[in-house]
Amino acid sequence: LYRNCYNALVVIQVGNSVVHYVGKDGEFEFVSDSKFEEELKLMGEQSTVNINNRSGTEYLMYDEYDLFGIEWYNFVPNGCYCIDKVVADEIPIWSAKGCEQRFSMASVYVDGDDKLVELGYRDNGEMKELFFWGDKEKYDEITFEEFEQRYHALQEKIDSA
């Protein structure tokens, strides 16, 4: 069983026989293997935030800002969508460690190709934050103090330009 918001994908196996169902808004339909794979891929996209894809979708709200000359943008999941993975294109940034963790928000501050990321997630209902610094190659987790230092350095760089 795969589930996100109002959609469910069900695999039933009896012996060597496998059947697939797609459920939307409580209505289930028998589907082919290829249609099931298509729906599973879509569900995977709905449970992943790509911080380099700067657009909103039915499952993800996106806002862009320019504050004190710093370009930044913010992602927040829409409604009941459960997001459990954050990437920068193919580079993994964060993945939930079980059903008790769910993505809540990400703010991305832009410095050319480099990005400063503040990521919020819920862990058993408790809000937690992680911070990352990355470029086109990789993202490293940093402390809140390092986040503040890099943010202030970015602000100074913009002020002196």
MDAnalysis code that builds the backbone (N, CA, C; Angstrom):
import MDAnalysis as mda
import numpy as np

u = mda.Universe.empty(483, n_residues=161, atom_resindex=np.repeat(np.arange(161), 3), trajectory=True)
u.add_TopologyAttr("name", ["N", "CA", "C"] * 161)
u.add_TopologyAttr("resid", np.arange(1, 162))
u.add_TopologyAttr("resname", ["LEU", "TYR", "ARG", "ASN", "CYS", "TYR", "ASN", "ALA", "LEU", "VAL", "VAL", "ILE", "GLN", "VAL", "GLY", "ASN", "SER", "VAL", "VAL", "HIS", "TYR", "VAL", "GLY", "LYS", "ASP", "GLY", "GLU", "PHE", "GLU", "PHE", "VAL", "SER", "ASP", "SER", "LYS", "PHE", "GLU", "GLU", "GLU", "LEU", "LYS", "LEU", "MET", "GLY", "GLU", "GLN", "SER", "THR", "VAL", "ASN", "ILE", "ASN", "ASN", "ARG", "SER", "GLY", "THR", "GLU", "TYR", "LEU", "MET", "TYR", "ASP", "GLU", "TYR", "ASP", "LEU", "PHE", "GLY", "ILE", "GLU", "TRP", "TYR", "ASN", "PHE", "VAL", "PRO", "ASN", "GLY", "CYS", "TYR", "CYS", "ILE", "ASP", "LYS", "VAL", "VAL", "ALA", "ASP", "GLU", "ILE", "PRO", "ILE", "TRP", "SER", "ALA", "LYS", "GLY", "CYS", "GLU", "GLN", "ARG", "PHE", "SER", "MET", "ALA", "SER", "VAL", "TYR", "VAL", "ASP", "GLY", "ASP", "ASP", "LYS", "LEU", "VAL", "GLU", "LEU", "GLY", "TYR", "ARG", "ASP", "ASN", "GLY", "GLU", "MET", "LYS", "GLU", "LEU", "PHE", "PHE", "TRP", "GLY", "ASP", "LYS", "GLU", "LYS", "TYR", "ASP", "GLU", "ILE", "THR", "PHE", "GLU", "GLU", "PHE", "GLU", "GLN", "ARG", "TYR", "HIS", "ALA", "LEU", "GLN", "GLU", "LYS", "ILE", "ASP", "SER", "ALA"])
u.atoms.positions = np.array([
    [0.849, -1.181, 0.000],
    [0.000, 0.000, 0.000],
    [0.886, 1.233, 0.000],
    [0.640, 2.149, -0.920],
    [1.308, 3.442, -0.985],
    [0.213, 4.489, -0.858],
    [0.460, 5.521, -0.061],
    [-0.597, 6.500, 0.170],
    [-0.012, 7.894, 0.295],
    [-0.693, 8.872, -0.292],
    [-0.363, 10.276, -0.114],
    [-1.634, 11.074, -0.320],
    [-2.004, 11.815, 0.699],
    [-3.191, 12.658, 0.669],
    [-4.424, 11.799, 0.375],
    [-5.102, 12.062, -0.714],
    [-6.341, 11.346, -1.028],
    [-6.119, 10.205, -2.008],
    [-4.863, 9.928, -2.346],
    [-4.547, 8.908, -3.332],
    [-3.932, 7.692, -2.659],
    [-4.248, 6.507, -3.180],
    [-3.672, 5.269, -2.659],
    [-3.351, 4.347, -3.830],
    [-2.237, 3.656, -3.720],
    [-1.848, 2.644, -4.690],
    [-1.748, 1.329, -3.930],
    [-2.404, 0.296, -4.458],
    [-2.475, -0.983, -3.756],
    [-1.938, -2.084, -4.664],
    [-1.065, -2.916, -4.098],
    [-0.551, -4.100, -4.783],
    [-1.064, -5.305, -4.009],
    [-1.751, -6.201, -4.716],
    [-2.255, -7.425, -4.087],
    [-1.616, -8.606, -4.803],
    [-0.979, -9.466, -4.013],
    [-0.342, -10.642, -4.585],
    [-0.915, -11.888, -3.929],
    [-1.408, -12.782, -4.769],
    [-1.899, -14.081, -4.315],
    [-1.140, -15.116, -5.135],
    [-0.260, -15.850, -4.460],
    [0.591, -16.788, -5.182],
    [1.501, -16.024, -6.117],
    [1.466, -16.388, -7.399],
    [2.280, -15.696, -8.399],
    [1.520, -14.586, -9.110],
    [0.254, -14.418, -8.791],
    [-0.564, -13.395, -9.455],
    [-0.491, -12.077, -8.692],
    [-0.279, -11.001, -9.438],
    [-0.204, -9.660, -8.854],
    [-1.203, -8.766, -9.576],
    [-1.992, -8.025, -8.806],
    [-2.905, -7.038, -9.391],
    [-2.648, -5.694, -8.716],
    [-2.930, -4.636, -9.471],
    [-2.689, -3.277, -8.988],
    [-3.983, -2.473, -9.034],
    [-4.167, -1.659, -8.012],
    [-5.308, -0.750, -7.953],
    [-4.810, 0.655, -7.654],
    [-5.476, 1.627, -8.262],
    [-5.221, 3.037, -7.978],
    [-6.493, 3.598, -7.383],
    [-6.354, 4.229, -6.231],
    [-7.504, 4.837, -5.569],
    [-7.352, 6.342, -5.491],
    [-8.390, 7.050, -5.892],
    [-8.423, 8.512, -5.809],
    [-9.758, 8.909, -5.209],
    [-9.690, 9.675, -4.135],
    [-10.895, 10.144, -3.448],
    [-11.832, 8.995, -3.074],
    [-11.265, 7.861, -2.652],
    [-12.072, 6.738, -2.182],
    [-12.565, 5.800, -3.262],
    [-12.332, 6.103, -4.525],
    [-12.747, 5.244, -5.640],
    [-11.533, 4.479, -6.157],
    [-11.627, 3.141, -6.222],
    [-10.506, 2.322, -6.665],
    [-10.766, 1.738, -8.042],
    [-9.681, 1.657, -8.824],
    [-9.765, 1.166, -10.192],
    [-8.614, 0.185, -10.428],
    [-8.919, -0.949, -11.049],
    [-7.895, -1.909, -11.450],
    [-7.092, -1.281, -12.587],
    [-5.743, -1.364, -12.513],
    [-4.900, -0.761, -13.555],
    [-3.815, -1.740, -13.986],
    [-3.249, -1.465, -15.164],
    [-2.158, -2.283, -15.701],
    [-0.867, -2.004, -14.929],
    [0.131, -2.867, -15.148],
    [1.437, -2.670, -14.510],
    [2.032, -1.318, -14.888],
    [1.947, -0.952, -16.170],
    [2.552, 0.309, -16.619],
    [1.835, 1.525, -16.026],
    [0.511, 1.475, -15.936],
    [-0.248, 2.578, -15.328],
    [0.092, 2.687, -13.844],
    [0.248, 1.552, -13.169],
    [0.616, 1.556, -11.758],
    [1.990, 2.202, -11.576],
    [2.959, 1.833, -12.418],
    [4.307, 2.416, -12.334],
    [4.263, 3.922, -12.576],
    [3.433, 4.354, -13.514],
    [3.252, 5.786, -13.801],
    [2.706, 6.520, -12.570],
    [1.698, 5.941, -11.943],
    [1.098, 6.543, -10.742],
    [2.075, 6.529, -9.569],
    [2.874, 5.460, -9.457],
    [3.869, 5.365, -8.389],
    [4.949, 6.432, -8.575],
    [5.352, 6.673, -9.813],
    [6.343, 7.723, -10.102],
    [5.781, 9.089, -9.719],
    [4.534, 9.349, -10.086],
    [3.891, 10.617, -9.739],
    [3.813, 10.780, -8.225],
    [3.457, 9.714, -7.520],
    [3.380, 9.788, -6.066],
    [4.759, 10.073, -5.475],
    [5.804, 9.490, -6.067],
    [7.170, 9.768, -5.620],
    [7.533, 11.225, -5.792],
    [7.097, 11.819, -6.906],
    [7.336, 13.245, -7.135],
    [6.578, 14.084, -6.113],
    [5.394, 13.635, -5.734],
    [4.588, 14.375, -4.767],
    [5.152, 14.290, -3.356],
    [6.022, 13.331, -3.085],
    [6.574, 13.199, -1.739],
    [8.018, 13.682, -1.660],
    [8.486, 14.368, -2.715],
    [9.856, 14.875, -2.766],
    [9.854, 16.356, -3.112],
    [10.659, 17.138, -2.384],
    [10.874, 18.549, -2.708],
    [12.229, 18.661, -3.384],
    [12.255, 19.257, -4.569],
    [13.509, 19.574, -5.252],
    [13.719, 21.075, -5.103],
    [14.700, 21.483, -4.286],
    [14.877, 22.913, -4.013],
    [15.360, 23.692, -5.232],
    [15.779, 22.991, -6.290],
    [16.181, 23.682, -7.514],
    [15.019, 23.863, -8.486],
    [13.887, 23.248, -8.204],
    [12.690, 23.412, -9.034],
    [11.842, 24.503, -8.400],
    [11.988, 25.704, -8.894],
    [11.362, 26.860, -8.266],
    [9.969, 27.106, -8.836],
    [9.061, 26.226, -8.460],
    [7.673, 26.405, -8.885],
    [6.759, 25.709, -7.887],
    [5.545, 26.164, -7.833],
    [4.554, 25.524, -6.975],
    [3.823, 24.441, -7.744],
    [3.182, 23.558, -7.024],
    [2.396, 22.488, -7.623],
    [1.149, 22.307, -6.773],
    [0.330, 21.336, -7.131],
    [-0.865, 21.074, -6.327],
    [-0.504, 20.575, -4.935],
    [0.703, 20.047, -4.761],
    [1.098, 19.503, -3.463],
    [2.166, 20.323, -2.744],
    [2.630, 21.422, -3.369],
    [3.712, 22.210, -2.786],
    [3.526, 23.694, -3.087],
    [3.497, 24.519, -2.032],
    [3.425, 25.973, -2.216],
    [4.845, 26.523, -2.305],
    [5.022, 27.494, -3.183],
    [6.331, 28.101, -3.403],
    [6.156, 29.611, -3.397],
    [7.018, 30.311, -2.660],
    [7.023, 31.772, -2.649],
    [8.449, 32.251, -2.809],
    [8.604, 33.361, -3.535],
    [9.924, 33.933, -3.772],
    [9.983, 35.326, -3.170],
    [11.141, 35.667, -2.586],
    [11.296, 36.946, -1.906],
    [12.635, 37.571, -2.265],
    [12.740, 38.867, -2.001],
    [14.001, 39.589, -2.100],
    [14.044, 40.490, -0.878],
    [14.700, 40.025, 0.176],
    [14.706, 40.720, 1.453],
    [16.097, 41.270, 1.719],
    [16.207, 42.563, 1.905],
    [17.495, 43.225, 2.145],
    [18.486, 42.882, 1.046],
    [17.999, 42.716, -0.173],
    [18.866, 42.390, -1.298],
    [19.239, 40.926, -1.398],
    [18.769, 40.104, -0.466],
    [19.078, 38.669, -0.490],
    [17.935, 37.933, -1.183],
    [18.272, 37.205, -2.231],
    [17.271, 36.402, -2.941],
    [17.039, 35.120, -2.151],
    [15.783, 34.841, -1.841],
    [15.462, 33.596, -1.157],
    [14.070, 33.139, -1.533],
    [13.823, 31.865, -1.341],
    [12.513, 31.305, -1.634],
    [12.169, 30.242, -0.606],
    [10.881, 29.942, -0.545],
    [10.346, 29.118, 0.526],
    [9.411, 28.052, -0.047],
    [9.502, 26.825, 0.488],
    [8.611, 25.727, 0.119],
    [7.840, 25.267, 1.351],
    [6.536, 25.030, 1.185],
    [5.682, 24.499, 2.251],
    [4.720, 23.508, 1.598],
    [4.510, 22.321, 2.197],
    [3.573, 21.369, 1.597],
    [2.133, 21.869, 1.684],
    [1.368, 21.591, 0.654],
    [-0.060, 21.925, 0.631],
    [-0.854, 20.872, 1.384],
    [-1.776, 21.330, 2.183],
    [-2.757, 20.456, 2.824],
    [-2.206, 19.190, 3.412],
    [-2.741, 18.073, 2.957],
    [-2.442, 16.784, 3.584],
    [-1.296, 16.031, 2.916],
    [-0.589, 16.646, 1.980],
    [0.497, 15.921, 1.322],
    [1.643, 15.674, 2.291],
    [2.133, 14.456, 2.314],
    [3.233, 14.056, 3.194],
    [4.518, 14.015, 2.381],
    [5.408, 14.936, 2.658],
    [6.683, 15.003, 1.951],
    [7.754, 14.452, 2.877],
    [8.539, 13.498, 2.352],
    [9.530, 12.854, 3.205],
    [10.934, 12.843, 2.626],
    [11.162, 13.691, 1.596],
    [12.481, 13.710, 0.977],
    [12.734, 15.089, 0.384],
    [13.964, 15.608, 0.580],
    [14.366, 16.896, 0.014],
    [15.661, 16.675, -0.758],
    [15.686, 17.159, -2.008],
    [16.851, 17.010, -2.874],
    [17.160, 18.342, -3.552],
    [18.362, 18.422, -4.125],
    [18.737, 19.501, -5.039],
    [19.071, 18.792, -6.344],
    [18.096, 18.705, -7.225],
    [18.172, 17.858, -8.415],
    [18.448, 16.424, -7.968],
    [19.618, 15.873, -8.278],
    [19.922, 14.484, -7.907],
    [20.656, 14.375, -6.568],
    [20.973, 15.508, -5.940],
    [21.751, 15.492, -4.695],
    [20.807, 15.378, -3.501],
    [20.902, 14.304, -2.714],
    [20.032, 14.187, -1.538],
    [20.442, 15.179, -0.453],
    [19.448, 15.807, 0.175],
    [19.702, 16.725, 1.281],
    [19.168, 16.128, 2.578],
    [17.905, 15.676, 2.563],
    [17.287, 15.136, 3.775],
    [16.257, 14.086, 3.386],
    [16.158, 13.041, 4.204],
    [15.107, 12.027, 4.067],
    [14.555, 11.719, 5.447],
    [13.243, 11.540, 5.513],
    [12.602, 11.171, 6.776],
    [13.110, 9.808, 7.224],
    [13.234, 9.659, 8.527],
    [13.654, 8.378, 9.102],
    [12.429, 7.690, 9.679],
    [11.499, 7.335, 8.816],
    [10.276, 6.672, 9.255],
    [9.066, 7.578, 9.138],
    [7.906, 6.998, 9.391],
    [6.628, 7.706, 9.236],
    [6.430, 8.823, 10.246],
    [7.186, 8.808, 11.341],
    [7.006, 9.847, 12.360],
    [7.638, 11.177, 11.950],
    [8.470, 11.187, 10.898],
    [9.091, 12.430, 10.435],
    [8.438, 12.888, 9.138],
    [8.111, 14.185, 9.072],
    [7.512, 14.773, 7.875],
    [8.069, 16.169, 7.653],
    [8.405, 16.461, 6.413],
    [8.878, 17.778, 5.999],
    [7.818, 18.833, 6.300],
    [8.250, 19.990, 6.817],
    [7.330, 21.101, 7.100],
    [7.611, 22.326, 6.251],
    [8.895, 22.643, 6.017],
    [9.231, 23.826, 5.232],
    [10.711, 23.833, 4.876],
    [11.037, 24.599, 3.840],
    [12.441, 24.858, 3.513],
    [12.541, 26.286, 3.016],
    [13.509, 27.013, 3.550],
    [13.855, 28.340, 3.047],
    [15.238, 28.229, 2.437],
    [15.381, 28.747, 1.216],
    [16.634, 28.635, 0.480],
    [17.132, 30.043, 0.171],
    [18.342, 30.355, 0.633],
    [18.969, 31.654, 0.403],
    [20.039, 31.453, -0.658],
    [20.027, 32.305, -1.690],
    [20.848, 32.099, -2.872],
    [22.077, 33.007, -2.851],
    [23.239, 32.401, -3.118],
    [24.499, 33.131, -3.272],
    [25.197, 32.573, -4.500],
    [24.772, 33.024, -5.680],
    [25.302, 32.475, -6.923],
    [24.896, 31.022, -7.059],
    [25.892, 30.135, -7.219],
    [25.613, 28.696, -7.294],
    [25.456, 28.070, -5.914],
    [25.879, 28.788, -4.882],
    [25.787, 28.274, -3.513],
    [24.424, 28.585, -2.917],
    [23.977, 27.696, -2.034],
    [22.678, 27.891, -1.382],
    [22.805, 27.579, 0.101],
    [22.135, 28.388, 0.881],
    [22.026, 28.210, 2.320],
    [20.596, 27.757, 2.574],
    [20.417, 26.604, 3.213],
    [19.092, 25.997, 3.351],
    [18.731, 25.835, 4.825],
    [17.555, 26.350, 5.171],
    [16.961, 26.113, 6.486],
    [15.801, 25.155, 6.254],
    [15.832, 23.993, 6.893],
    [14.829, 22.959, 6.665],
    [14.114, 22.651, 7.977],
    [12.793, 22.714, 7.945],
    [11.993, 22.371, 9.116],
    [11.245, 21.074, 8.873],
    [11.159, 20.253, 9.908],
    [10.412, 19.002, 9.800],
    [9.796, 18.665, 11.148],
    [8.771, 17.843, 11.098],
    [8.128, 17.376, 12.328],
    [8.620, 15.966, 12.628],
    [8.942, 15.755, 13.897],
    [9.382, 14.449, 14.365],
    [8.501, 14.090, 15.556],
    [7.568, 13.152, 15.336],
    [6.571, 12.807, 16.363],
    [5.838, 14.048, 16.855],
    [5.498, 14.937, 15.927],
    [4.741, 16.140, 16.255],
    [5.582, 17.311, 16.719],
    [6.847, 17.085, 17.042],
    [7.727, 18.161, 17.508],
    [8.453, 18.791, 16.316],
    [8.430, 20.129, 16.240],
    [9.096, 20.835, 15.149],
    [10.602, 20.863, 15.393],
    [11.369, 20.509, 14.356],
    [12.834, 20.519, 14.431],
    [13.384, 21.222, 13.198],
    [14.624, 21.718, 13.305],
    [15.262, 22.404, 12.188],
    [16.640, 21.819, 11.918],
    [16.998, 21.825, 10.648],
    [18.340, 21.472, 10.201],
    [18.805, 22.571, 9.259],
    [20.119, 22.713, 9.122],
    [20.684, 23.753, 8.268],
    [21.732, 23.122, 7.360],
    [21.779, 23.602, 6.099],
    [22.686, 23.044, 5.108],
    [23.326, 24.164, 4.298],
    [24.532, 23.898, 3.816],
    [25.233, 24.776, 2.895],
    [25.634, 23.902, 1.725],
    [25.315, 24.342, 0.501],
    [25.620, 23.490, -0.631],
    [25.883, 24.243, -1.908],
    [26.300, 23.482, -2.900],
    [26.561, 24.010, -4.230],
    [26.055, 22.987, -5.247],
    [26.575, 23.029, -6.457],
    [26.115, 22.104, -7.498],
    [26.543, 20.658, -7.242],
    [27.515, 20.454, -6.347],
    [28.089, 19.130, -6.121],
    [27.542, 18.404, -4.895],
    [27.354, 19.135, -3.774],
    [26.952, 18.467, -2.540],
    [26.373, 19.478, -1.560],
    [25.681, 18.950, -0.551],
    [25.125, 19.754, 0.540],
    [25.600, 19.158, 1.852],
    [26.142, 20.024, 2.715],
    [26.626, 19.590, 4.021],
    [25.743, 20.178, 5.105],
    [25.457, 19.361, 6.121],
    [24.716, 19.877, 7.267],
    [25.644, 20.773, 8.076],
    [25.118, 21.917, 8.521],
    [25.886, 22.863, 9.329],
    [25.101, 23.177, 10.600],
    [25.764, 23.792, 11.557],
    [25.097, 24.172, 12.806],
    [24.322, 25.471, 12.605],
    [23.463, 25.793, 13.564],
    [22.733, 27.054, 13.520],
    [23.704, 28.231, 13.535],
    [24.773, 28.133, 14.328],
    [25.768, 29.204, 14.397],
    [26.439, 29.408, 13.043],
    [26.792, 28.308, 12.355],
    [27.381, 28.408, 11.016],
    [26.376, 29.005, 10.035],
    [25.112, 28.621, 10.171],
    [24.056, 29.180, 9.329],
    [24.004, 30.698, 9.496],
    [23.976, 31.153, 10.747],
    [23.942, 32.596, 11.016],
    [25.160, 33.297, 10.432],
    [26.351, 32.721, 10.602],
    [27.577, 33.320, 10.066],
    [27.506, 33.443, 8.551],
    [27.077, 32.383, 7.892],
    [26.990, 32.411, 6.425],
    [25.919, 33.397, 5.956],
    [24.806, 33.462, 6.679],
    [23.744, 34.401, 6.328],
    [24.255, 35.836, 6.454],
    [24.930, 36.157, 7.553],
    [25.463, 37.511, 7.748],
    [26.551, 37.826, 6.727],
    [27.374, 36.842, 6.367],
    [28.392, 37.039, 5.333],
    [27.729, 37.334, 3.990],
    [26.648, 36.642, 3.693],
    [25.897, 36.893, 2.460],
    [25.321, 38.303, 2.473],
    [24.781, 38.703, 3.590],
    [24.219, 40.046, 3.723],
    [25.304, 41.111, 3.540],
    [26.470, 40.916, 4.145],
    [27.584, 41.859, 4.002],
    [28.065, 41.923, 2.557],
    [28.128, 40.783, 1.893],
    [28.545, 40.725, 0.489],
    [27.602, 41.562, -0.375],
    [26.317, 41.444, -0.114],
    [25.322, 42.197, -0.882],
    [25.399, 43.684, -0.546],
    [25.584, 44.015, 0.730],
    [25.678, 45.417, 1.148],
    [26.885, 46.115, 0.539],
    [27.983, 45.378, 0.365],
    [29.203, 45.992, -0.165],
    [29.218, 46.040, -1.688],
    [28.272, 45.392, -2.320],
    [28.237, 45.362, -3.800],
    [27.702, 46.656, -4.377],
])
